[in-house]
Amino acid sequence: MEERFLFIKSKSKLHKINPLDILYIEGMDDYVSINLKNNTLKARMTMKHLPHQLNQEEFIRVHRSFIVPVKNIEAVGTKNIVVNETEIPLGKNYSGEVLKIFKKEA
């Protein structure tokens, strides 16, 4: 299996990110916050650009402002999910797909 990396420009540096290190991604207007195991990167881009760079089978959009790796979802509630002990809102437009994938993984 070929290893794929993301290259994200943050603070005038180009960072090489292993998608396996991503805990979750949060969108904030024209910026995204990529929360990694070791640190957090803020980059000037929109959430619209990220799904094209991420493996669609490994990452899922759970809210208009959040993308998470499927493997990191610890629990699913009616209005939120838990990733690395962090509660992330679950958008009603995304909940059906999240539940379908979560049940399939279980």
C-alpha positions as CSV (number, residue, x, y, z in Angstrom):
1,M,0.0,0.0,0.0
2,E,1.4,3.4,-1.0
3,E,1.8,6.0,1.7
4,R,0.2,9.3,0.9
5,F,1.0,12.5,2.6
6,L,-0.7,15.9,2.8
7,F,1.4,19.0,2.3
8,I,-0.1,21.9,4.2
9,K,1.3,25.5,4.3
10,S,1.2,27.0,7.8
11,K,3.1,29.9,9.1
12,S,5.1,30.3,5.8
13,K,6.3,26.7,6.0
14,L,5.2,23.6,4.0
15,H,4.4,20.8,6.4
16,K,4.4,17.1,5.4
17,I,1.5,15.4,7.3
18,N,0.9,11.7,7.5
19,P,-2.9,11.3,7.5
20,L,-2.6,8.6,10.2
21,D,-1.5,11.4,12.6
22,I,-4.7,13.5,12.1
23,L,-7.1,13.4,15.0
24,Y,-9.7,15.7,13.4
25,I,-9.9,18.8,11.2
26,E,-11.9,21.9,12.1
27,G,-12.9,24.5,9.6
28,M,-13.1,28.2,10.7
29,D,-14.1,30.5,7.8
30,D,-11.0,30.8,5.6
31,Y,-8.8,28.7,7.9
32,V,-8.6,25.1,8.9
33,S,-7.2,23.7,12.2
34,I,-5.6,20.3,11.7
35,N,-5.4,18.7,15.0
36,L,-2.6,16.1,15.1
37,K,-1.4,13.7,17.7
38,N,1.5,16.0,18.6
39,N,0.4,19.5,17.6
40,T,-2.1,21.6,15.8
41,L,-1.5,23.3,12.4
42,K,-3.6,26.3,11.2
43,A,-3.7,26.8,7.5
44,R,-5.4,29.3,5.2
45,M,-7.7,27.1,3.2
46,T,-11.4,26.1,3.2
47,M,-13.0,22.8,4.1
48,K,-14.1,22.5,0.5
49,H,-10.5,21.7,-0.6
50,L,-9.7,19.1,2.0
51,P,-11.9,16.2,1.0
52,H,-10.2,16.0,-2.3
53,Q,-6.9,15.5,-0.6
54,L,-8.0,12.9,1.9
55,N,-8.9,9.2,1.3
56,Q,-12.7,9.2,1.2
57,E,-12.8,5.7,2.8
58,E,-10.7,6.8,5.8
59,F,-12.1,10.3,6.5
60,I,-15.7,11.4,6.9
61,R,-17.3,14.8,7.2
62,V,-19.4,14.8,10.4
63,H,-20.4,18.5,10.5
64,R,-20.0,21.4,8.1
65,S,-17.0,22.4,10.2
66,F,-15.5,19.0,11.0
67,I,-13.8,16.1,9.2
68,V,-12.6,13.1,11.2
69,P,-10.8,9.8,10.4
70,V,-13.3,7.0,10.7
71,K,-10.9,5.0,12.8
72,N,-10.7,7.7,15.5
73,I,-14.5,7.8,16.2
74,E,-14.8,6.3,19.7
75,A,-18.6,6.9,20.2
76,V,-21.6,8.3,18.3
77,G,-24.4,10.1,20.0
78,T,-27.5,11.8,18.6
79,K,-25.8,15.3,18.4
80,N,-22.1,14.6,18.7
81,I,-19.3,12.1,18.3
82,V,-16.2,11.5,20.5
83,V,-12.8,11.6,19.0
84,N,-9.7,11.3,21.3
85,E,-12.0,12.2,24.3
86,T,-13.1,15.4,22.5
87,E,-16.8,15.9,21.8
88,I,-17.4,17.0,18.2
89,P,-20.8,18.2,17.0
90,L,-22.6,15.8,14.6
91,G,-24.5,17.7,11.9
92,K,-28.0,16.4,11.1
93,N,-27.2,16.4,7.4
94,Y,-24.2,14.0,8.1
95,S,-25.5,11.8,10.9
96,G,-27.0,9.1,8.6
97,E,-23.7,8.5,6.8
98,V,-21.8,8.5,10.1
99,L,-24.1,6.0,11.7
100,K,-24.0,3.8,8.6
101,I,-20.2,3.7,8.6
102,F,-19.9,3.4,12.4
103,K,-22.3,0.4,12.4
104,K,-20.4,-1.2,9.5
105,E,-17.1,-0.8,11.4
106,A,-18.5,-2.3,14.6
